[in-house]
Amino acid sequence: MRENRKRTGAAAAASVLLAFIFGLAVYQTMGFVYAIADDVIMRDIASGAFTGMPDGHLIFVQYALGWLISRLYLINRSVDWYGFFMAGALFLSLAAILYRGLAAEKSLRWKCVYSVGAMGVTLTALVAHAAQFEWTISAASLGAAALYLYVSAGRGKTTVADGVWIWLLLILTYGIRSDVFFMVLPGFGLAFLWKTFRKNENVKKWEINRRELALPILVFSGIGLLFLTEKLAYRGADWAEFQRFQNARSEVYDYAGVPTYEGNPEFFEERNISSEEVRALRHYALYLVDGMDAGLMESLSAEAQRQAGAEPGMMAKVKAAVKLAAEQFLSPEYFTASLSAVIFLALAALLLWKREKRLFLPVLLYLCAHGLLWLALGYVGRLPERVAFSLHLVMLGACGGLFTCFCEKEEDRCAWLRPAVGLLCLLSLGTVLFQWQGAKAGNQEKLAMDGSFQTFKNACKEDTDHLYFIETYMAEPVGGARVTVNGNFSLNRCLTLGDWYTDSPLDQERFAALGIDSVEQTLLTEQNAYLVVRDVEEPGFFASWLAWKRPEAELTEEESREIDGRMYYFYQVQE
């Protein structure tokens, strides 16, 4: 027993160390770059750049986890803790996968081969996303690693060390993005039944391995605490109203699209929404629409779905779901994960055919359950890139775990198995080296294209006497924000004209900290407020909105600045 503890402890330490070395190599050669604006905004909330004080209300990430990250900013406000945490989650999943092989009672040669293969396959799937991370992929990598550990352990008892790893990975998966947690449940459910219930052929009776019950009890107890904490953190009428707004806004901007004024003028006239305000909506300028609240956004959502034809016949929706799911499932964009999953499934099937034909039924059930999840998400039109890739990662975790489980049993019986594994190791390492340069170039391109916005935001922080308003599109491709150990996370004085946090209690705190009662009135009357336009010396939709709102006012260009190779034009409203 003591020897086992020493072995598992050493394996855990070695796996974390190896993963840390690879993470450090990625950071030093490529850097960690935010892939989407959502992560940057959550970073700003956690760090205090949004409201002036670090806050755990990250909206999308569970409050308990957001609170822990925000406390780190109280220790040191210059370190990008959120970025390191989300990017680090990818390497924690690698550590968990490495642990499976390093903790095995195998020879040093076997462990070396396993480590090379595990790092090769994992980095083949994740190296580009490690360099350009997003919270959904971070959650999926953790969930996939947990599923891999659980399945690869086989039908014997799940050890305490395994249980600790799996519990931690699943809690973090749910904490980062709860939807992704439910992606891994079908695989866990079937694996749990396989590991827990067994028919004793001698007495013709089913037996229950009660020890296996401990892990799901502990996992769902932890999930329950996170859920309860979330409910307590977002209680109150203001948060309830924002949740209504958020759900409706997501339907409009993420799926159905903003309804057109020409499509139903009567709808907008009944709500006193002008064509200029509809144009503002199309530019995500929610602060410039009078009466914008949850009720108005819900009515816009209903109209958007009507105009988009969101209620076709059942068969039409099923056909659309199949088409969307098939396109995402077969897209070569995800081959780094999906092709590995198919190879592992094929090799596992060969091993099962030889020894465990009875397992074909649960494997088939898993594939059906996973496929139904694809179709269900396609049915509601919610299969964007990050969700599709997450599904591929989860499938890779399940198929890789199944192959590893039976590979350990059959490695001495199948002459073809060792050469096949060796070939996989070489191919995966070659793929990682090939991807490395591409990911590095992609990061540099992203920094060159979008990094200037982060520079512009930091420049705004230095000027505490002025406010700068930008169109949301300037912030959307903010992947150029690089994770840093020496950042500037003071209160951000550069504000968008609207986004997913509009109408939230956080927005109210931010406006109070900046002395803003109304974005519209601040732009129209405040002499220290500027509208900022990037690249093109043209105020765009705002000019026509102003001509409708204040015909007597003029929009004048006050100055222009070149920041990080890009031009920014500063406009003010003059009565």
MARKOLFI-88591 format. One record per residue (C-alpha): x, y, z; residue in three letters. Coordinates in Angstrom, 1 decimal. Layout:
N
- X:Y:Z:ALA
...
This chain:
575
- 0.0:0.0:0.0:MET
- 2.7:2.4:1.0:ARG
- 4.7:1.5:-2.2:GLU
- 1.6:2.3:-4.3:ASN
- 1.2:5.7:-2.7:ARG
- 4.8:6.5:-3.4:LYS
- 4.4:5.4:-7.0:ARG
- 1.2:7.4:-7.6:THR
- 2.6:10.4:-5.9:GLY
- 5.7:10.4:-8.0:ALA
- 3.7:9.8:-11.1:ALA
- 1.4:12.7:-10.3:ALA
- 4.4:15.0:-9.7:ALA
- 6.2:13.9:-12.8:ALA
- 3.1:14.3:-15.0:SER
- 2.4:17.8:-13.7:VAL
- 6.1:18.7:-14.2:LEU
- 6.1:17.4:-17.8:LEU
- 2.9:19.3:-18.6:ALA
- 4.3:22.4:-17.0:PHE
- 7.4:22.2:-19.2:ILE
- 5.4:21.9:-22.3:PHE
- 3.1:24.8:-21.2:GLY
- 6.2:26.9:-20.6:LEU
- 7.6:26.0:-24.0:ALA
- 4.3:27.1:-25.7:VAL
- 4.2:30.3:-23.7:TYR
- 7.9:31.2:-24.4:GLN
- 7.8:30.4:-28.1:THR
- 4.2:31.4:-29.0:MET
- 2.6:33.1:-26.0:GLY
- -0.9:32.5:-24.9:PHE
- -3.4:34.7:-26.8:VAL
- -7.1:35.2:-26.2:TYR
- -9.0:33.7:-29.1:ALA
- -12.3:35.6:-28.5:ILE
- -13.6:38.7:-26.8:ALA
- -15.7:36.9:-24.2:ASP
- -12.6:35.7:-22.4:ASP
- -11.1:39.2:-22.4:VAL
- -14.2:40.7:-20.9:ILE
- -14.3:38.0:-18.2:MET
- -10.6:38.7:-17.5:ARG
- -11.4:42.3:-17.1:ASP
- -14.3:41.6:-14.7:ILE
- -12.1:39.3:-12.6:ALA
- -9.1:41.6:-12.6:SER
- -11.1:44.8:-11.8:GLY
- -10.5:46.5:-15.1:ALA
- -14.3:46.4:-15.7:PHE
- -15.7:47.8:-12.4:THR
- -12.6:49.0:-10.6:GLY
- -12.5:46.1:-8.2:MET
- -11.8:42.4:-8.8:PRO
- -15.2:40.5:-9.0:ASP
- -16.2:36.9:-9.4:GLY
- -19.4:37.5:-11.4:HIS
- -18.0:36.4:-14.7:LEU
- -21.5:35.6:-16.0:ILE
- -20.4:32.5:-18.1:PHE
- -18.0:30.9:-15.6:VAL
- -19.3:29.7:-12.3:GLN
- -19.1:32.2:-9.6:TYR
- -17.1:30.0:-7.2:ALA
- -14.3:29.7:-9.7:LEU
- -14.6:33.3:-10.8:GLY
- -14.3:34.3:-7.1:TRP
- -11.1:32.3:-6.7:LEU
- -9.5:33.8:-9.8:ILE
- -10.5:37.3:-8.7:SER
- -8.9:36.8:-5.3:ARG
- -5.6:36.2:-7.1:LEU
- -5.8:39.7:-8.6:TYR
- -6.0:41.1:-5.1:LEU
- -2.6:39.4:-4.4:ILE
- -1.0:40.8:-7.6:ASN
- -2.9:43.0:-10.0:ARG
- -0.3:42.9:-12.8:SER
- -0.4:39.1:-13.5:VAL
- -3.0:37.9:-16.0:ASP
- -4.3:35.2:-13.6:TRP
- -7.5:34.5:-15.7:TYR
- -5.5:33.9:-18.9:GLY
- -2.9:31.6:-17.2:PHE
- -5.7:29.7:-15.5:PHE
- -7.7:29.0:-18.7:MET
- -4.6:28.3:-20.8:ALA
- -3.2:26.2:-18.0:GLY
- -6.3:24.1:-17.9:ALA
- -5.3:22.6:-21.3:LEU
- -2.0:21.5:-19.8:PHE
- -3.6:20.2:-16.6:LEU
- -5.6:17.9:-18.9:SER
- -2.3:16.7:-20.5:LEU
- -0.9:16.1:-17.0:ALA
- -3.9:13.9:-16.1:ALA
- -3.4:11.8:-19.3:ILE
- 0.3:11.4:-18.6:LEU
- -0.5:10.3:-15.1:TYR
- -2.4:7.3:-16.4:ARG
- 0.8:5.8:-17.9:GLY
- 3.3:7.0:-15.4:LEU
- 1.4:5.5:-12.5:ALA
- 1.0:2.1:-14.2:ALA
- 3.0:-0.9:-12.9:GLU
- 5.0:-1.1:-16.1:LYS
- 8.6:-0.9:-17.3:SER
- 10.4:2.4:-17.7:LEU
- 10.5:1.7:-21.5:ARG
- 6.7:1.3:-21.6:TRP
- 6.2:4.5:-19.7:LYS
- 8.5:6.4:-22.0:CYS
- 6.6:5.2:-25.1:VAL
- 3.3:6.0:-23.4:TYR
- 4.4:9.5:-22.5:SER
- 5.6:10.2:-26.0:VAL
- 2.3:8.9:-27.5:GLY
- 0.2:10.7:-24.9:ALA
- 1.9:14.0:-25.4:MET
- 1.9:13.6:-29.2:GLY
- -1.8:12.9:-29.5:VAL
- -2.9:15.4:-26.9:THR
- -0.7:18.2:-28.4:LEU
- -1.8:17.2:-31.9:THR
- -5.4:18.1:-30.9:ALA
- -4.6:21.0:-28.6:LEU
- -1.4:22.8:-29.5:VAL
- -3.1:25.4:-31.7:ALA
- -5.8:26.0:-29.0:HIS
- -3.1:26.1:-26.3:ALA
- -1.6:29.1:-28.1:ALA
- -5.0:30.7:-28.8:GLN
- -7.3:29.5:-26.0:PHE
- -11.0:30.0:-25.2:GLU
- -12.9:29.0:-22.1:TRP
- -15.1:26.4:-23.8:THR
- -12.1:24.5:-25.2:ILE
- -10.4:24.7:-21.8:SER
- -13.5:23.1:-20.2:ALA
- -13.7:20.4:-22.9:ALA
- -10.1:19.4:-22.6:SER
- -10.6:18.9:-18.8:LEU
- -13.8:16.9:-19.4:GLY
- -12.2:14.7:-22.1:ALA
- -9.2:14.0:-19.8:ALA
- -11.5:13.0:-17.0:ALA
- -13.4:10.6:-19.3:LEU
- -10.1:9.2:-20.5:TYR
- -8.9:8.5:-17.0:LEU
- -12.2:6.8:-16.0:TYR
- -12.5:4.6:-19.1:VAL
- -8.8:3.7:-19.4:SER
- -8.8:2.4:-15.8:ALA
- -10.8:-0.6:-16.9:GLY
- -13.4:-2.6:-15.1:ARG
- -11.4:-2.9:-11.9:GLY
- -11.7:-0.6:-9.0:LYS
- -11.2:3.1:-9.5:THR
- -8.3:3.9:-7.3:THR
- -8.4:6.8:-4.8:VAL
- -5.7:8.7:-6.8:ALA
- -7.7:8.2:-10.0:ASP
- -10.8:9.4:-8.2:GLY
- -9.1:12.6:-7.0:VAL
- -7.9:13.4:-10.5:TRP
- -11.3:12.7:-12.1:ILE
- -13.2:14.6:-9.4:TRP
- -10.9:17.7:-9.8:LEU
- -11.2:17.6:-13.6:LEU
- -15.0:17.3:-13.6:LEU
- -15.4:20.0:-11.0:ILE
- -13.3:22.4:-13.1:LEU
- -15.1:21.4:-16.3:THR
- -18.4:22.3:-14.7:TYR
- -17.0:25.4:-13.1:GLY
- -15.6:26.8:-16.4:ILE
- -18.6:25.9:-18.6:ARG
- -21.4:23.8:-17.2:SER
- -22.8:22.9:-20.7:ASP
- -19.5:21.1:-21.5:VAL
- -19.9:19.0:-18.3:PHE
- -23.1:17.5:-19.8:PHE
- -21.3:16.6:-23.0:MET
- -19.2:14.1:-21.0:VAL
- -22.0:12.6:-19.0:LEU
- -23.2:10.0:-21.6:PRO
- -19.7:8.5:-21.7:GLY
- -19.4:8.5:-17.9:PHE
- -22.9:7.0:-17.5:GLY
- -22.2:4.0:-19.7:LEU
- -18.7:3.6:-18.3:ALA
- -20.1:3.7:-14.7:PHE
- -22.6:1.0:-15.5:LEU
- -19.9:-1.1:-17.1:TRP
- -17.6:-0.7:-14.1:LYS
- -20.2:-1.0:-11.4:THR
- -22.5:-3.8:-12.5:PHE
- -21.3:-7.3:-13.4:ARG
- -23.0:-10.6:-13.8:LYS
- -21.6:-13.4:-11.8:ASN
- -21.8:-16.4:-14.2:GLU
- -21.3:-18.9:-11.3:ASN
- -24.5:-17.9:-9.5:VAL
- -26.3:-16.3:-12.5:LYS
- -26.7:-13.0:-10.5:LYS
- -25.8:-9.4:-11.0:TRP
- -23.3:-7.9:-8.5:GLU
- -22.7:-4.3:-7.6:ILE
- -19.3:-2.8:-7.0:ASN
- -20.4:-0.4:-4.4:ARG
- -17.0:1.3:-4.2:ARG
- -17.6:2.8:-7.6:GLU
- -20.6:4.7:-6.2:LEU
- -18.3:7.0:-4.2:ALA
- -17.0:8.9:-7.2:LEU
- -20.3:10.0:-8.8:PRO
- -21.6:10.9:-5.3:ILE
- -18.6:13.1:-4.6:LEU
- -18.8:14.7:-8.1:VAL
- -22.5:15.5:-7.9:PHE
- -22.1:16.8:-4.4:SER
- -19.4:19.2:-5.6:GLY
- -21.5:20.2:-8.6:ILE
- -24.4:20.8:-6.2:GLY
- -22.3:23.2:-4.1:LEU
- -21.2:25.1:-7.2:LEU
- -24.8:25.3:-8.4:PHE
- -26.0:26.5:-5.0:LEU
- -23.2:29.1:-4.8:THR
- -24.2:30.3:-8.3:GLU
- -27.8:30.8:-7.3:LYS
- -26.8:32.7:-4.2:LEU
- -24.3:34.9:-6.1:ALA
- -26.8:35.9:-8.8:TYR
- -29.9:36.3:-6.6:ARG
- -32.0:39.4:-6.7:GLY
- -34.3:41.2:-9.1:ALA
- -31.5:42.9:-11.0:ASP
- -29.7:39.7:-11.9:TRP
- -33.0:37.9:-12.7:ALA
- -33.9:40.8:-15.1:GLU
- -30.4:40.5:-16.7:PHE
- -30.8:36.8:-17.2:GLN
- -33.9:37.4:-19.2:ARG
- -32.1:40.0:-21.2:PHE
- -29.1:37.7:-21.7:GLN
- -31.2:34.8:-23.0:ASN
- -33.1:37.0:-25.4:ALA
- -29.9:38.8:-26.6:ARG
- -28.2:35.4:-27.3:SER
- -31.1:34.4:-29.5:GLU
- -30.9:37.6:-31.5:VAL
- -27.1:38.1:-31.8:TYR
- -25.8:34.5:-31.7:ASP
- -28.4:32.7:-33.7:TYR
- -31.4:34.4:-35.4:ALA
- -29.9:37.7:-36.3:GLY
- -31.1:41.3:-35.7:VAL
- -34.6:41.7:-37.3:PRO
- -34.7:44.2:-40.2:THR
- -36.9:47.3:-40.1:TYR
- -38.1:46.7:-43.6:GLU
- -39.2:43.2:-42.7:GLY
- -41.9:44.5:-40.3:ASN
- -42.1:48.3:-39.9:PRO
- -45.3:48.0:-37.8:GLU
- -43.5:46.0:-35.2:PHE
- -40.9:48.7:-34.6:PHE
- -43.5:51.6:-34.9:GLU
- -45.5:50.0:-32.1:GLU
- -42.5:50.0:-29.9:ARG
- -41.3:53.5:-30.9:ASN
- -38.1:52.1:-32.4:ILE
- -36.9:54.2:-35.4:SER
- -35.0:52.8:-38.4:SER
- -31.9:54.6:-37.1:GLU
- -32.2:52.7:-33.8:GLU
- -32.5:49.5:-35.7:VAL
- -29.3:50.3:-37.5:ARG
- -27.8:51.0:-34.1:ALA
- -29.0:47.5:-33.1:LEU
- -27.2:46.0:-36.1:ARG
- -24.0:47.6:-34.9:HIS
- -24.6:46.2:-31.3:TYR
- -25.0:49.8:-30.0:ALA
- -27.6:48.7:-27.4:LEU
- -26.9:51.8:-25.2:TYR
- -28.2:54.1:-28.0:LEU
- -31.7:52.4:-28.2:VAL
- -34.3:54.1:-26.0:ASP
- -36.0:51.8:-23.5:GLY
- -33.6:48.9:-24.0:MET
- -34.4:46.3:-21.3:ASP
- -35.2:42.6:-21.0:ALA
- -38.8:43.0:-22.2:GLY
- -37.8:44.9:-25.3:LEU
- -35.0:42.4:-26.1:MET
- -37.4:39.5:-25.7:GLU
- -39.8:41.1:-28.2:SER
- -36.9:41.6:-30.6:LEU
- -35.9:38.0:-30.1:SER
- -39.4:36.8:-31.1:ALA
- -39.4:39.0:-34.2:GLU
- -35.9:37.9:-35.2:ALA
- -36.9:34.3:-35.0:GLN
- -40.1:35.0:-37.0:ARG
- -38.1:36.8:-39.7:GLN
- -35.5:34.1:-39.8:ALA
- -38.1:31.5:-40.3:GLY
- -37.1:29.8:-37.0:ALA
- -40.3:27.7:-36.9:GLU
- -40.3:25.6:-40.0:PRO
- -41.9:22.1:-40.1:GLY
- -40.5:19.3:-38.0:MET
- -38.9:17.5:-40.9:MET
- -37.3:20.6:-42.2:ALA
- -35.7:21.2:-38.8:LYS
- -34.5:17.6:-38.6:VAL
- -33.0:17.8:-42.1:LYS
- -31.3:21.1:-41.2:ALA
- -30.0:19.5:-37.9:ALA
- -28.6:16.5:-39.8:VAL
- -26.9:18.7:-42.4:LYS
- -25.3:21.0:-39.8:LEU
- -24.2:18.2:-37.6:ALA
- -22.7:16.3:-40.5:ALA
- -20.9:19.4:-41.8:GLU
- -19.3:20.0:-38.4:GLN
- -18.6:16.3:-37.7:PHE
- -16.8:15.8:-41.0:LEU
- -15.1:19.2:-41.2:SER
- -11.4:18.8:-41.8:PRO
- -10.9:21.8:-39.4:GLU
- -11.3:19.3:-36.5:TYR
- -9.2:16.4:-37.9:PHE
- -6.5:16.8:-35.3:THR
- -9.0:15.5:-32.8:ALA
- -11.5:13.6:-34.8:SER
- -9.0:11.5:-36.9:LEU
- -7.2:10.4:-33.7:SER
- -10.5:9.4:-32.2:ALA
- -11.5:7.3:-35.2:VAL
- -8.1:5.6:-35.2:ILE
- -8.4:4.8:-31.5:PHE
- -11.9:3.5:-32.0:LEU
- -10.8:1.3:-34.9:ALA
- -7.9:-0.2:-32.9:LEU
- -10.1:-0.7:-29.9:ALA
- -12.7:-2.4:-32.0:ALA
- -10.0:-4.9:-33.3:LEU
- -9.0:-5.7:-29.7:LEU
- -12.7:-6.0:-28.6:LEU
- -13.4:-8.4:-31.4:TRP
- -10.7:-10.7:-30.2:LYS
- -11.5:-10.7:-26.5:ARG
- -14.5:-8.7:-25.4:GLU
- -17.3:-8.8:-28.0:LYS
- -19.9:-8.1:-25.3:ARG
- -18.5:-4.6:-25.0:LEU
- -19.6:-3.7:-28.6:PHE
- -23.1:-3.0:-27.3:LEU
- -22.1:-0.3:-24.7:PRO
- -19.7:1.2:-27.2:VAL
- -22.4:1.4:-29.8:LEU
- -24.8:2.9:-27.2:LEU
- -22.1:5.6:-26.5:TYR
- -21.7:6.4:-30.2:LEU
- -25.5:6.7:-30.5:CYS
- -25.8:8.9:-27.4:ALA
- -22.9:11.1:-28.6:HIS
- -24.5:11.3:-32.1:GLY
- -27.8:12.3:-30.6:LEU
- -26.1:15.1:-28.8:LEU
- -24.7:16.3:-32.1:TRP
- -28.1:16.2:-33.7:LEU
- -29.8:17.9:-30.7:ALA
- -27.4:20.8:-30.9:LEU
- -27.8:20.9:-34.7:GLY
- -31.6:20.9:-34.3:TYR
- -31.5:24.1:-32.2:VAL
- -28.7:25.6:-34.5:GLY
- -26.1:25.7:-31.7:ARG
- -23.0:24.1:-33.2:LEU
- -20.5:26.9:-33.6:PRO
- -16.8:26.0:-34.0:GLU
- -15.9:25.9:-30.2:ARG
- -18.9:23.6:-29.4:VAL
- -18.1:21.3:-32.3:ALA
- -14.5:21.0:-31.4:PHE
- -15.4:20.3:-27.8:SER
- -17.6:17.4:-28.9:LEU
- -14.6:16.1:-30.9:HIS
- -12.4:16.3:-27.9:LEU
- -14.9:14.5:-25.7:VAL
- -15.1:11.7:-28.3:MET
- -11.3:11.5:-28.4:LEU
- -11.2:11.1:-24.6:GLY
- -13.7:8.3:-24.7:ALA
- -12.1:6.4:-27.7:CYS
- -8.6:7.0:-26.4:GLY
- -9.5:5.7:-23.0:GLY
- -11.1:2.5:-24.4:LEU
- -8.1:1.8:-26.6:PHE
- -5.6:2.3:-23.7:THR
- -7.7:0.1:-21.4:CYS
- -7.5:-2.9:-23.8:PHE
- -4.1:-2.1:-25.2:CYS
- -2.6:-2.7:-21.7:GLU
- -4.2:-6.1:-21.6:LYS
- -3.4:-7.3:-25.1:GLU
- 0.1:-5.7:-25.8:GLU
- 1.9:-9.1:-25.3:ASP
- -0.7:-11.1:-27.2:ARG
- -1.0:-9.0:-30.4:CYS
- 2.1:-8.9:-32.6:ALA
- 0.8:-5.9:-34.5:TRP
- 0.0:-3.8:-31.5:LEU
- 3.4:-2.5:-30.6:ARG
- 4.4:-1.4:-34.1:PRO
- 1.0:0.3:-34.5:ALA
- 1.5:2.2:-31.3:VAL
- 5.0:3.2:-32.3:GLY
- 3.8:4.4:-35.6:LEU
- 1.1:6.5:-33.9:LEU
- 3.7:8.1:-31.7:CYS
- 5.9:9.1:-34.6:LEU
- 2.9:10.4:-36.6:LEU
- 1.6:12.4:-33.7:SER
- 5.0:13.9:-32.9:LEU
- 5.5:14.9:-36.5:GLY
- 2.1:16.5:-36.6:THR
- 2.8:18.5:-33.5:VAL
- 6.1:19.8:-34.9:LEU
- 4.3:20.7:-38.2:PHE
- 1.5:22.5:-36.3:GLN
- 3.9:24.3:-34.0:TRP
- 5.2:26.7:-36.7:GLN
- 1.6:27.2:-38.0:GLY
- 0.3:28.0:-34.5:ALA
- 3.2:30.4:-33.9:LYS
- 2.6:32.2:-37.2:ALA
- -1.2:32.3:-36.4:GLY
- -0.4:34.0:-33.0:ASN
- 1.8:36.6:-34.6:GLN
- -0.8:37.3:-37.2:GLU
- -3.5:37.7:-34.5:LYS
- -1.3:40.0:-32.5:LEU
- -0.6:42.1:-35.6:ALA
- -4.3:42.3:-36.5:MET
- -5.9:42.7:-33.2:ASP
- -3.2:43.5:-30.6:GLY
- -3.5:47.3:-31.3:SER
- -6.9:47.3:-29.6:PHE
- -5.3:46.1:-26.4:GLN
- -2.7:48.8:-26.7:THR
- -5.4:51.4:-27.3:PHE
- -7.3:50.3:-24.2:LYS
- -4.1:50.6:-22.1:ASN
- -3.5:54.0:-23.6:ALA
- -7.0:55.0:-22.5:CYS
- -6.3:54.0:-18.9:LYS
- -3.4:56.4:-18.7:GLU
- -5.8:59.3:-19.5:ASP
- -8.1:59.4:-16.5:THR
- -9.8:62.7:-17.5:ASP
- -11.5:61.3:-20.7:HIS
- -13.9:58.6:-21.8:LEU
- -13.6:56.8:-25.1:TYR
- -16.5:55.0:-26.8:PHE
- -15.9:52.5:-29.6:ILE
- -18.1:50.4:-31.8:GLU
- -18.4:46.8:-30.5:THR
- -16.7:45.4:-33.7:TYR
- -13.5:47.0:-32.5:MET
- -13.5:44.8:-29.5:ALA
- -14.9:41.6:-31.0:GLU
- -11.6:40.3:-32.6:PRO
- -9.7:41.0:-29.4:VAL
- -7.7:37.7:-29.7:GLY
- -4.6:39.9:-29.9:GLY
- -4.8:40.4:-26.2:ALA
- -1.8:38.4:-24.9:ARG
- -1.5:36.8:-21.5:VAL
- 1.1:38.6:-19.5:THR
- 2.9:38.6:-16.2:VAL
- 3.1:42.4:-16.2:ASN
- -0.3:43.8:-17.4:GLY
- -2.2:46.9:-16.7:ASN
- -5.6:45.9:-15.2:PHE
- -6.6:49.3:-13.8:SER
- -10.2:50.6:-14.6:LEU
- -10.8:50.5:-18.3:ASN
- -11.9:53.9:-19.7:ARG
- -12.5:52.5:-23.2:CYS
- -16.2:51.4:-23.5:LEU
- -18.2:49.7:-26.2:THR
- -21.6:50.9:-27.3:LEU
- -23.1:47.6:-26.2:GLY
- -22.4:43.9:-25.7:ASP
- -23.5:40.9:-23.8:TRP
- -22.9:42.5:-20.4:TYR
- -25.3:45.4:-21.3:THR
- -28.0:46.0:-18.7:ASP
- -26.2:43.9:-16.1:SER
- -25.5:44.9:-12.4:PRO
- -21.9:44.8:-13.4:LEU
- -22.5:47.5:-16.0:ASP
- -24.2:49.6:-13.4:GLN
- -21.2:49.3:-11.1:GLU
- -18.8:50.2:-14.0:ARG
- -20.8:53.3:-14.9:PHE
- -20.9:54.4:-11.3:ALA
- -17.1:54.0:-11.1:ALA
- -16.7:56.1:-14.3:LEU
- -19.3:58.7:-13.3:GLY
- -21.7:57.8:-16.2:ILE
- -25.4:58.1:-15.8:ASP
- -26.3:57.4:-19.4:SER
- -24.1:56.5:-22.3:VAL
- -26.2:58.5:-24.7:GLU
- -26.2:61.6:-22.6:GLN
- -22.5:61.3:-21.9:THR
- -21.8:61.2:-25.7:LEU
- -24.1:64.1:-26.4:LEU
- -23.2:66.4:-23.6:THR
- -19.9:65.5:-21.9:GLU
- -16.9:67.5:-23.3:GLN
- -14.5:64.8:-22.2:ASN
- -16.2:62.0:-24.0:ALA
- -15.1:60.9:-27.5:TYR
- -16.4:58.5:-30.1:LEU
- -13.4:56.6:-31.5:VAL
- -13.3:55.2:-35.1:VAL
- -10.5:52.9:-36.2:ARG
- -8.8:52.8:-39.5:ASP
- -11.4:54.7:-41.5:VAL
- -11.9:58.5:-41.2:GLU
- -15.7:58.1:-41.2:GLU
- -18.0:58.0:-38.1:PRO
- -20.3:55.5:-39.8:GLY
- -23.8:54.8:-38.5:PHE
- -23.3:57.1:-35.5:PHE
- -23.5:60.1:-37.8:ALA
- -27.0:59.2:-39.1:SER
- -28.1:58.2:-35.6:TRP
- -27.0:61.7:-34.4:LEU
- -28.7:63.4:-37.3:ALA
- -32.0:61.7:-36.3:TRP
- -31.5:62.2:-32.5:LYS
- -30.1:65.7:-32.5:ARG
- -30.6:67.4:-35.9:PRO
- -29.0:70.6:-34.6:GLU
- -25.8:68.9:-33.4:ALA
- -22.6:68.3:-35.3:GLU
- -20.1:65.6:-35.1:LEU
- -16.6:67.0:-35.5:THR
- -13.2:65.3:-35.6:GLU
- -11.1:66.6:-32.8:GLU
- -7.9:64.7:-33.4:GLU
- -6.3:61.5:-34.8:SER
- -3.6:59.3:-33.3:ARG
- -1.5:56.5:-34.7:GLU
- -1.2:53.7:-32.1:ILE
- 0.7:50.5:-32.8:ASP
- 0.5:51.1:-36.6:GLY
- -3.2:51.9:-36.7:ARG
- -5.0:55.2:-37.1:MET
- -7.7:56.2:-34.6:TYR
- -10.0:59.2:-35.2:TYR
- -11.6:61.0:-32.2:PHE
- -15.0:62.6:-32.7:TYR
- -17.1:64.8:-30.4:GLN
- -20.7:66.1:-30.5:VAL
- -20.9:69.9:-30.8:GLN
- -24.2:71.7:-30.2:GLU
